[in-house]
Amino acid sequence: MADELDVLNLKEPADKVKLKEPEDERFELPSDLTEGLDDKESQVSSRKPKKNKSKKRKRKKKHPVRNFFLILILLLAASGVFSWYFFEIKNVTYLNNTRNEEEALTKAIFGDYPNFIFYKLIGRKNAKIPFVQSYSVKYKSRDSVEVQIYEKPVIGYLKYMGTNMYFDKDGIVVENSTDDEKYGVPEVTGLEYASVIVGKQIDVGNPELFEKILNFTQAFARYSIPVTNVDFDEDGNATVLVGDVQVRLGNSGNMTDKMYQLSKLYPNLEGKKGILYMEDYDSTKSNIIFKSTEPKNS
């Protein structure tokens, strides 16, 4: 017993005794395995920063662009709504319109929803409208505009079923009337046609002859020649009546020269009766034959 007690007889108190911890036992893996693990760890560690950097960069570029377009869309929508209601056209005044219904004109020019701003930006500036050569739109107030109509000029008429059918420079019948002096334009005779309808082009069965008629009648107005009748025979030869003088123009060309020369001769023909022969006239010939039909004094 004494020996056992001597062994337990410690020189220091039990709470101050430091016990030695057993050393860590390390287990080393073979070198061929550790090399693979080291490479993978290095790869993983090297990839993580790159991913974070790329995400940060994308976020910095994406948000400002997206916000810009969002603000732009909102501004455009707001301005569109404002323009739609503030510049809505409610009153349209038409000047010099004699052949079209105003509702039809409004729809043709401004569409189904008239708006001045939309008209200026994307509106129909040159809409094709029956009997209208051109038009202009003038802004008057917030909801009112004024439209100046320039109608196609009437250049002649022909009689059909007892009615005068007036046509414009395109050969389209614009109006029917019983008044021979309504527009002061010549009557066209000697043509054959099946029907003549207001709003439709006259069909005489001969496009070349019809083109000649249009050129004649427009030339009379251009040179201020007071022609009252244009007659065509079976061969397409034209004879025009200026006062009491028959001017035979024939079927040949040089119509521009003939019209110009006739405008110069007209003052000398006033008050005379007879026939002026211009079938073979051109600018190289100075002589024009005039045959009087006035009765000779006995």
C-alpha positions as CSV (number, residue, x, y, z in Angstrom):
1,M,0.0,0.0,0.0
2,A,2.7,2.3,0.8
3,D,4.2,1.9,-2.6
4,E,1.0,2.6,-4.3
5,L,0.5,5.7,-2.2
6,D,3.9,7.0,-3.1
7,V,3.1,6.8,-6.8
8,L,-0.1,8.9,-6.3
9,N,1.7,11.4,-4.1
10,L,1.9,14.3,-6.6
11,K,4.0,17.3,-6.1
12,E,1.3,19.7,-7.5
13,P,-2.4,19.9,-7.1
14,A,-4.5,17.8,-9.6
15,D,-6.1,20.9,-11.2
16,K,-2.7,22.2,-12.3
17,V,-1.5,19.1,-13.8
18,K,-1.1,19.4,-17.6
19,L,-1.9,16.3,-19.5
20,K,-0.1,15.8,-22.7
21,E,-2.4,15.4,-25.7
22,P,-1.5,12.6,-28.0
23,E,0.2,13.7,-31.2
24,D,-2.0,13.9,-34.3
25,E,-1.7,10.8,-36.4
26,R,-1.3,11.9,-40.0
27,F,-2.2,9.7,-42.9
28,E,-0.4,10.7,-46.1
29,L,-2.0,9.9,-49.5
30,P,0.1,8.8,-52.3
31,S,1.6,11.6,-54.4
32,D,-0.2,10.6,-57.6
33,L,-3.6,11.2,-55.8
34,T,-2.6,14.5,-54.2
35,E,-1.4,16.0,-57.4
36,G,-4.8,15.6,-59.0
37,L,-6.6,17.1,-56.0
38,D,-4.3,20.1,-55.9
39,D,-4.9,20.8,-59.6
40,K,-8.7,20.7,-59.2
41,E,-8.6,23.0,-56.1
42,S,-6.5,25.5,-58.0
43,Q,-8.8,25.4,-60.9
44,V,-11.9,25.9,-58.8
45,S,-10.3,28.8,-56.9
46,S,-9.1,30.5,-60.0
47,R,-12.6,30.3,-61.7
48,K,-14.6,31.8,-58.9
49,P,-13.2,35.4,-59.1
50,K,-13.7,35.4,-62.9
51,K,-17.4,34.5,-62.6
52,N,-18.0,37.2,-60.1
53,K,-16.2,39.8,-62.2
54,S,-18.2,39.0,-65.3
55,K,-21.5,39.2,-63.4
56,K,-20.6,42.6,-62.0
57,R,-19.6,43.9,-65.4
58,K,-22.8,42.7,-67.0
59,R,-25.0,44.4,-64.4
60,K,-23.2,47.7,-64.8
61,K,-23.9,47.8,-68.5
62,K,-27.4,46.4,-68.5
63,H,-29.3,48.5,-66.1
64,P,-28.6,52.0,-67.5
65,V,-29.6,51.0,-71.1
66,R,-32.7,49.3,-69.9
67,N,-33.7,52.3,-67.8
68,F,-33.1,54.7,-70.7
69,F,-35.3,52.8,-73.1
70,L,-38.0,52.5,-70.4
71,I,-38.0,56.2,-69.9
72,L,-38.0,56.9,-73.6
73,I,-41.0,54.6,-74.2
74,L,-42.9,56.3,-71.4
75,L,-42.1,59.8,-72.8
76,L,-43.2,58.8,-76.3
77,A,-46.4,57.3,-75.0
78,A,-47.2,60.4,-72.9
79,S,-46.5,62.7,-75.9
80,G,-48.6,60.6,-78.1
81,V,-51.6,60.7,-75.8
82,F,-51.1,64.4,-75.4
83,S,-51.0,65.0,-79.1
84,W,-53.9,62.8,-79.8
85,Y,-56.3,64.6,-77.5
86,F,-54.9,68.2,-77.7
87,F,-54.6,68.4,-81.5
88,E,-57.7,66.4,-82.5
89,I,-59.3,68.0,-85.5
90,K,-63.0,68.8,-84.8
91,N,-63.6,71.6,-87.3
92,V,-62.6,71.6,-91.0
93,T,-63.4,74.5,-93.3
94,Y,-63.1,73.8,-97.1
95,L,-62.5,76.5,-99.7
96,N,-63.4,76.2,-103.4
97,N,-64.9,72.8,-103.1
98,T,-67.8,72.4,-105.5
99,R,-67.8,68.7,-106.4
100,N,-67.1,66.6,-103.3
101,E,-68.9,65.9,-100.1
102,E,-67.0,67.4,-97.1
103,E,-67.2,64.2,-95.1
104,A,-65.6,62.3,-98.0
105,L,-62.8,64.9,-98.3
106,T,-62.1,64.7,-94.6
107,K,-61.8,61.0,-94.6
108,A,-59.6,61.0,-97.8
109,I,-57.2,63.6,-96.4
110,F,-57.1,63.0,-92.6
111,G,-58.3,59.4,-92.3
112,D,-60.8,58.0,-89.8
113,Y,-59.3,59.9,-86.9
114,P,-58.4,63.5,-87.9
115,N,-55.4,64.9,-86.0
116,F,-53.2,67.8,-87.1
117,I,-49.9,66.6,-85.6
118,F,-50.4,63.1,-87.1
119,Y,-51.3,64.6,-90.4
120,K,-48.1,66.7,-90.4
121,L,-45.9,63.7,-89.5
122,I,-47.4,60.8,-91.4
123,G,-50.6,62.2,-93.1
124,R,-51.7,61.9,-96.7
125,K,-50.2,65.0,-98.4
126,N,-51.1,63.9,-101.9
127,A,-54.2,61.8,-101.6
128,K,-56.0,61.0,-104.9
129,I,-59.4,62.6,-104.7
130,P,-62.0,62.7,-107.6
131,F,-62.1,66.1,-109.3
132,V,-59.3,67.4,-107.1
133,Q,-55.9,68.4,-108.6
134,S,-54.2,69.4,-105.3
135,Y,-55.0,70.8,-101.8
136,S,-53.3,72.5,-98.9
137,V,-54.0,72.3,-95.2
138,K,-53.6,75.4,-93.0
139,Y,-53.6,75.3,-89.2
140,K,-56.1,77.7,-87.7
141,S,-56.5,76.8,-84.0
142,R,-56.0,73.9,-81.6
143,D,-58.8,71.8,-83.1
144,S,-59.6,73.7,-86.4
145,V,-58.0,73.6,-89.9
146,E,-58.7,75.2,-93.2
147,V,-58.3,73.2,-96.5
148,Q,-57.8,74.9,-99.8
149,I,-59.1,72.8,-102.7
150,Y,-57.7,73.2,-106.2
151,E,-60.1,71.4,-108.5
152,K,-59.2,70.0,-111.9
153,P,-60.2,72.5,-114.5
154,V,-63.1,71.7,-116.8
155,I,-61.8,71.9,-120.4
156,G,-64.8,70.8,-122.5
157,Y,-68.2,69.2,-122.7
158,L,-70.2,66.9,-124.9
159,K,-73.9,66.4,-125.2
160,Y,-75.3,63.1,-124.1
161,M,-79.0,62.4,-123.9
162,G,-79.9,66.1,-124.0
163,T,-77.5,67.0,-121.2
164,N,-74.1,68.6,-121.2
165,M,-71.4,66.3,-119.7
166,Y,-68.4,68.5,-118.6
167,F,-65.0,66.8,-118.4
168,D,-61.6,67.7,-116.9
169,K,-58.1,67.4,-118.3
170,D,-58.0,63.7,-117.6
171,G,-61.2,63.1,-119.6
172,I,-63.3,62.4,-116.5
173,V,-66.8,63.6,-116.5
174,V,-67.1,65.9,-113.5
175,E,-70.6,67.3,-113.9
176,N,-73.8,67.2,-116.0
177,S,-75.8,70.4,-116.7
178,T,-78.1,72.0,-119.2
179,D,-76.2,75.3,-119.2
180,D,-74.0,75.6,-122.4
181,E,-72.2,78.7,-121.0
182,K,-71.5,77.4,-117.4
183,Y,-67.7,77.1,-117.8
184,G,-67.1,78.8,-121.1
185,V,-65.4,75.7,-122.6
186,P,-65.9,74.3,-126.1
187,E,-68.3,71.6,-127.1
188,V,-66.8,68.4,-128.6
189,T,-68.7,66.8,-131.5
190,G,-68.2,64.0,-134.0
191,L,-67.4,61.4,-131.4
192,E,-69.0,58.0,-130.9
193,Y,-69.4,56.6,-127.4
194,A,-71.6,54.0,-125.7
195,S,-72.2,55.8,-122.4
196,V,-71.0,58.8,-120.4
197,I,-71.1,58.5,-116.6
198,V,-70.2,61.2,-114.1
199,G,-67.0,60.3,-112.3
200,K,-65.8,58.1,-115.1
201,Q,-63.5,58.7,-118.0
202,I,-65.1,59.1,-121.4
203,D,-64.5,56.0,-123.6
204,V,-64.5,56.9,-127.3
205,G,-62.9,53.6,-128.3
206,N,-59.8,55.3,-129.7
207,P,-57.1,56.2,-127.1
208,E,-55.1,58.2,-129.6
209,L,-58.0,60.3,-130.7
210,F,-59.1,60.9,-127.1
211,E,-55.6,62.1,-126.2
212,K,-55.7,64.5,-129.1
213,I,-59.0,65.9,-127.8
214,L,-57.5,66.5,-124.4
215,N,-54.5,68.2,-125.9
216,F,-56.6,70.4,-128.1
217,T,-58.9,71.6,-125.4
218,Q,-56.1,72.3,-122.9
219,A,-54.2,74.3,-125.6
220,F,-57.2,76.5,-126.2
221,A,-57.3,77.5,-122.5
222,R,-53.5,77.9,-122.4
223,Y,-53.4,80.3,-125.4
224,S,-56.7,82.0,-124.5
225,I,-58.3,81.1,-127.8
226,P,-62.1,81.5,-127.5
227,V,-63.0,78.2,-129.2
228,T,-66.7,77.3,-129.0
229,N,-66.7,74.0,-130.8
230,V,-64.3,71.2,-131.7
231,D,-65.5,68.8,-134.4
232,F,-63.8,65.5,-135.5
233,D,-64.7,63.8,-138.8
234,E,-64.4,60.0,-139.5
235,D,-60.6,60.3,-140.3
236,G,-59.9,62.2,-137.0
237,N,-59.4,65.6,-138.7
238,A,-60.2,68.5,-136.4
239,T,-62.1,71.7,-137.2
240,V,-62.5,74.3,-134.5
241,L,-64.9,77.2,-134.4
242,V,-63.5,80.6,-133.3
243,G,-66.3,83.1,-133.5
244,D,-67.7,82.7,-137.1
245,V,-64.4,81.4,-138.5
246,Q,-63.8,77.7,-139.1
247,V,-60.2,76.7,-138.4
248,R,-59.2,73.5,-140.1
249,L,-56.3,71.9,-138.1
250,G,-56.3,68.5,-139.9
251,N,-54.9,65.3,-138.5
252,S,-51.2,65.9,-138.7
253,G,-48.7,66.9,-136.0
254,N,-47.3,70.3,-135.2
255,M,-50.3,71.1,-133.0
256,T,-48.2,73.2,-130.7
257,D,-47.1,75.4,-133.5
258,K,-50.6,75.6,-134.9
259,M,-52.1,76.6,-131.5
260,Y,-49.4,79.3,-131.0
261,Q,-49.9,80.7,-134.6
262,L,-53.7,80.7,-134.2
263,S,-53.4,82.7,-131.0
264,K,-51.5,85.3,-132.9
265,L,-54.0,85.4,-135.8
266,Y,-57.1,85.5,-133.6
267,P,-57.2,89.3,-133.3
268,N,-57.3,89.6,-137.1
269,L,-60.2,87.1,-137.3
270,E,-62.6,89.0,-135.1
271,G,-65.8,90.0,-136.9
272,K,-65.0,87.9,-139.9
273,K,-66.7,84.8,-141.4
274,G,-64.8,82.2,-143.3
275,I,-62.5,79.3,-143.3
276,L,-58.8,79.3,-142.2
277,Y,-56.8,76.5,-143.7
278,M,-54.0,75.2,-141.3
279,E,-53.9,71.5,-142.1
280,D,-50.4,71.7,-143.6
281,Y,-49.1,74.5,-141.5
282,D,-45.7,74.3,-139.7
283,S,-43.2,76.9,-138.5
284,T,-41.3,76.9,-141.8
285,K,-44.4,78.2,-143.8
286,S,-45.5,81.7,-143.4
287,N,-48.5,81.7,-145.7
288,I,-51.9,80.7,-144.3
289,I,-54.9,80.7,-146.6
290,F,-58.1,82.4,-145.4
291,K,-61.3,82.1,-147.5
292,S,-64.1,84.4,-146.6
293,T,-67.7,83.2,-146.6
294,E,-69.3,86.5,-146.2
295,P,-71.7,87.5,-148.9
296,K,-70.3,89.9,-151.4
297,N,-71.8,93.3,-151.8
298,S,-73.6,93.8,-155.1
